Amino acid sequence: MMINKPKKLKHRFAIIFILFSFTIISLASILTYTYVNSNLNTYAKYNTQKRKDTLLKRISKTYKKEEWDKEKIEDIGVDSIDEGLIIKVKDKEGNNIWSARDNNNIICESVLKKIKQVTNKINPGLNGEYIIEKLNIKNEKKIIGTLEIEYLGPFYYSNSEVIFFKLLKEVLIVVCVVSLIFSIIIAVVISSSISKPILKVIKTINSIAKGNYSDKVSMKNNIDELNQMIESVNKMANNLEEQEKVRKVLTRDISHELRTPITTMQIQIEAIIDGLWEPTEERLKSIHHEMLRLNRLVVSLEKLSQYESNDVILKKEEIGIGKLIKSILVNFEKKLLDKNIILDLSIEDYKLLIDKDKISQVIINIFSNSIKYTPDHGKIIVRFFKKNDFIYISIKDNGIGIDKKDINQIFNRFYRTDKSRATSSGGIGIGLTISRTIVKSHGGNIEVKSEINKGSEFIISLPTR
């Protein structure tokens, strides 16, 4: 069984463009040919009639002083044969003065036959018949004779018209061929301009898939959609590069967090087993403390896994958010007093349908961070405001602030702007990740505004319904 190999984009585009161009060019040529042919028939009719009128005038001028100039009539008759008009001139009594058939019959037949062949080639649908038309020759409004004109009717093509029509066909063929060649060139150029950045993007994506996150697509294009694709790939590479850095830091930090309590417990237990230390209450409490520390780390990782797997079950109930926050902040009074931090609280008790425990966890995470990073004698401001169908909770401090390069990363798991502080406080950088997940599961969001050494503002939005 044969499997059709997929065509490349540039080949497919080039083929489609060429076929489209060929169709348009062919259609335009056919329409042009048809239009010219139709107008050429009209022109041929006009010329046939004009020749007859001119011939009649010339013959009438050969009659002078009651006599016909037979030599001039013969010259006019011979010239007319070449133009496809076979004439016979009679006087007013009906006597023959001159006849092309009588004098040049063979030439007449040959010319008419040739004209018929040519006319049929140009217009195959035209069934030409030999017509004999009788016209009165007048001189000063008196009939002086009769002119019989034999020709291929209803109209025919002269040699000049045949040459013109032949030239027209040749020009149309040349135009068609040249246009097709240009279409092929344009198709190749355009398809290459489109496929080149796509191939570059594919190459970069394959490189990124191998772990080379520093690879970027540097080229620019004049097609907006391709530029957007290039920007998206570069943004993806940057995000993956940042995630890779976070992963490495995570591996290092978790191994450190796990190794420290395990090593401490191992040393103490081995010393007790070897009889170097007595299993005193103080020693056992120290081991227990390290076990609790290790357990907190495992529980934090377990929570993160639960939240990131969208396995969050919300137990919503109608809660007065103002009362809830006041009750939470009471638990921070000692920490606030220890650092002499002023709390400026201005909240209202809006009723919201929320999971009380999980929203409490969000407030605790953000408020504890504000206390942690606000210096002694600092200030924390908590405000409420309502806009559209959302309640906004603003927690603002005048602490150390967050660097611009870190603002977009602080909600990423295990990301910590201050490694030394986070390590000393026992955090592993998942509090804000969990907080954002909880708020988003309620249909809200968390925004951050911050400047270094000026403080940070976390704004929590929750829907009112």
Secondary structure as UniProt FT lines:
FT   HELIX           9..60
FT   TURN            61..62
FT   STRAND          63..64
FT   TURN            65..66
FT   STRAND          67..68
FT   HELIX           70..82
FT   TURN            83..84
FT   STRAND          86..91
FT   TURN            92..93
FT   STRAND          96..99
FT   HELIX           100..122
FT   TURN            124..125
FT   STRAND          129..139
FT   TURN            140..141
FT   STRAND          142..153
FT   HELIX           159..209
FT   TURN            210..211
FT   TURN            213..214
FT   HELIX           224..273
FT   TURN            274..275
FT   HELIX           281..308
FT   TURN            309..310
FT   STRAND          316..320
FT   HELIX           321..330
FT   TURN            331..332
FT   HELIX           333..338
FT   TURN            339..340
FT   STRAND          342..346
FT   STRAND          351..355
FT   HELIX           356..373
FT   TURN            376..377
FT   STRAND          379..387
FT   TURN            388..389
FT   STRAND          390..397
FT   HELIX           404..407
FT   TURN            408..411
FT   TURN            413..414
FT   HELIX           419..425
FT   HELIX           431..441
FT   TURN            442..443
FT   STRAND          445..451
FT   TURN            452..454
FT   STRAND          455..463
//
